[in-house]
Amino acid sequence: MTAFTAAVIWTALQLDKWLAARRFQILIKSIVNSLIILFFIYQLFTPYFYTDQYLQTAGLEQIETYYQLSNEELTDQDRSRMAESSLVEGMAFATLTTNHYPKQPLKDVKPMDLQRSYYHYDMIVELKQKNAQTKVYQFTFAREEGKFKIKGITQLKAEE
């Protein structure tokens, strides 16, 4: 880690010397600094850059993929691939090692509410499973590997 930090500092100093010899150094530095600031703003406020419809569609796709994990016909590799594509890394690992999959297949999903919060968003949905039981869940989604994945699941209420 120390070598990496030293390499970054050395590279920055070399770029600074190179820019000092250029005609538009202040303009170039301003553009680079603006791009860096925009990158960090995007990382901190990712859900705010997408429409409600996009977030809702992405969330529903991940929920449906998550509920397909209960399919008994899936091989371990297929189940692992599906879990890693719909759940964040830590949650996918925990789900796969504990075999904690949804008990019943999914029949219907109805989105109820969407709330953005810095780098993640929460979506409240009403789920109807094959056994006709309706439950309300809050799914938390975070961006990982270029797409939104399920980061947390909380059951809010169940109706018989």
C-alpha positions in Angstrom: 0.0 0.0 0.0 2.9 2.3 0.8 4.4 1.6 -2.7 1.1 2.4 -4.4 0.8 5.7 -2.5 4.3 6.6 -3.4 3.7 5.8 -7.0 0.5 7.9 -7.1 2.4 10.9 -5.5 5.3 10.5 -8.0 2.9 10.3 -10.9 1.0 13.4 -9.7 4.3 15.3 -9.4 5.4 14.3 -12.9 2.0 15.4 -14.3 2.3 18.7 -12.5 5.7 19.3 -14.0 4.5 18.4 -17.4 1.4 20.7 -17.1 3.7 23.6 -15.9 5.3 23.6 -19.3 1.9 23.8 -21.1 0.1 26.9 -22.2 -3.4 26.1 -20.8 -2.4 24.5 -17.5 -5.1 26.2 -15.4 -7.8 25.2 -17.9 -6.6 21.6 -18.0 -6.4 21.4 -14.2 -9.9 22.9 -13.9 -11.4 20.4 -16.3 -9.7 17.4 -14.6 -10.7 18.6 -11.2 -14.3 19.1 -12.4 -14.4 15.5 -13.8 -13.1 14.1 -10.5 -15.7 16.0 -8.5 -18.4 14.8 -10.9 -17.2 11.2 -10.5 -17.5 11.4 -6.7 -20.9 13.1 -6.9 -22.1 10.3 -9.1 -20.7 7.6 -6.8 -22.4 9.2 -3.7 -25.7 10.0 -5.3 -26.1 7.3 -7.9 -29.9 6.7 -7.6 -30.6 10.4 -8.2 -29.2 10.1 -11.7 -31.9 7.6 -12.8 -35.6 7.9 -13.3 -38.2 6.3 -11.0 -39.3 4.0 -13.8 -35.7 2.8 -14.4 -35.1 2.1 -10.7 -38.4 0.3 -10.4 -37.8 -1.8 -13.5 -34.3 -2.7 -12.4 -35.5 -3.5 -8.8 -38.4 -5.7 -10.0 -36.0 -7.7 -12.3 -33.7 -8.4 -9.4 -36.6 -9.4 -7.1 -37.8 -11.8 -9.7 -34.3 -13.3 -10.2 -33.9 -13.6 -6.4 -37.2 -15.5 -6.1 -36.1 -17.9 -8.9 -33.4 -19.2 -6.5 -36.1 -21.4 -4.9 -36.4 -23.4 -8.1 -35.4 -27.0 -7.2 -34.3 -27.8 -10.8 -31.4 -25.3 -10.7 -27.9 -26.6 -10.5 -25.5 -25.2 -7.9 -23.6 -23.2 -10.6 -26.9 -21.7 -12.0 -28.1 -20.8 -8.5 -24.7 -19.3 -7.7 -24.7 -17.2 -11.0 -28.3 -16.0 -10.3 -27.5 -15.1 -6.7 -24.4 -13.2 -7.7 -26.3 -11.3 -10.4 -29.1 -10.2 -8.2 -27.5 -9.8 -4.7 -24.6 -7.7 -3.6 -21.4 -9.8 -3.0 -21.7 -10.3 0.8 -25.4 -11.1 0.6 -24.9 -13.5 -2.3 -22.2 -15.3 -0.3 -24.4 -15.6 2.8 -27.4 -16.8 0.8 -25.4 -19.4 -0.9 -23.6 -20.7 2.1 -26.6 -20.9 4.3 -29.1 -22.0 1.6 -31.4 -19.3 2.7 -33.6 -19.0 -0.4 -37.2 -17.8 -0.6 -39.5 -20.7 0.4 -42.3 -20.2 -2.1 -42.1 -19.3 -5.8 -43.2 -15.8 -6.7 -46.6 -15.3 -8.3 -47.0 -11.5 -8.5 -45.0 -8.3 -7.5 -46.6 -4.9 -7.1 -44.4 -1.9 -6.4 -45.8 0.4 -3.8 -43.1 3.1 -3.0 -39.6 4.1 -4.0 -37.3 6.2 -1.8 -33.8 7.3 -2.8 -31.1 7.7 -0.2 -27.5 8.7 -1.2 -25.9 5.7 -2.8 -28.8 3.3 -2.5 -32.6 3.2 -2.8 -35.4 1.4 -1.1 -38.4 -0.1 -2.8 -41.5 -1.3 -1.0 -43.3 -4.0 -2.8 -46.3 -6.2 -2.3 -45.4 -9.9 -3.1 -47.9 -12.6 -3.7 -46.5 -16.1 -3.6 -47.8 -19.4 -5.0 -49.5 -20.2 -1.7 -51.7 -17.1 -2.1 -50.1 -15.3 0.9 -49.5 -11.6 0.4 -46.5 -10.0 2.1 -45.1 -6.5 2.0 -41.3 -6.2 1.8 -38.8 -3.4 1.7 -35.9 -4.2 -0.6 -32.7 -2.1 -0.5 -30.7 -1.8 -3.7 -27.1 -0.6 -4.1 -25.1 -0.3 -7.3 -22.4 -3.0 -7.7 -20.5 -4.0 -10.8 -22.5 -1.6 -13.0 -26.0 -2.5 -12.0 -28.3 -2.2 -9.0 -28.5 -5.3 -6.8 -30.4 -6.3 -3.7 -28.5 -5.2 -0.6 -31.2 -5.9 2.1 -34.6 -7.4 2.5 -37.0 -6.5 5.3 -40.5 -7.9 5.8 -42.9 -5.1 6.8 -46.2 -7.0 7.1 -47.9 -10.2 6.0 -51.6 -10.8 5.2 -53.3 -14.1 5.3 
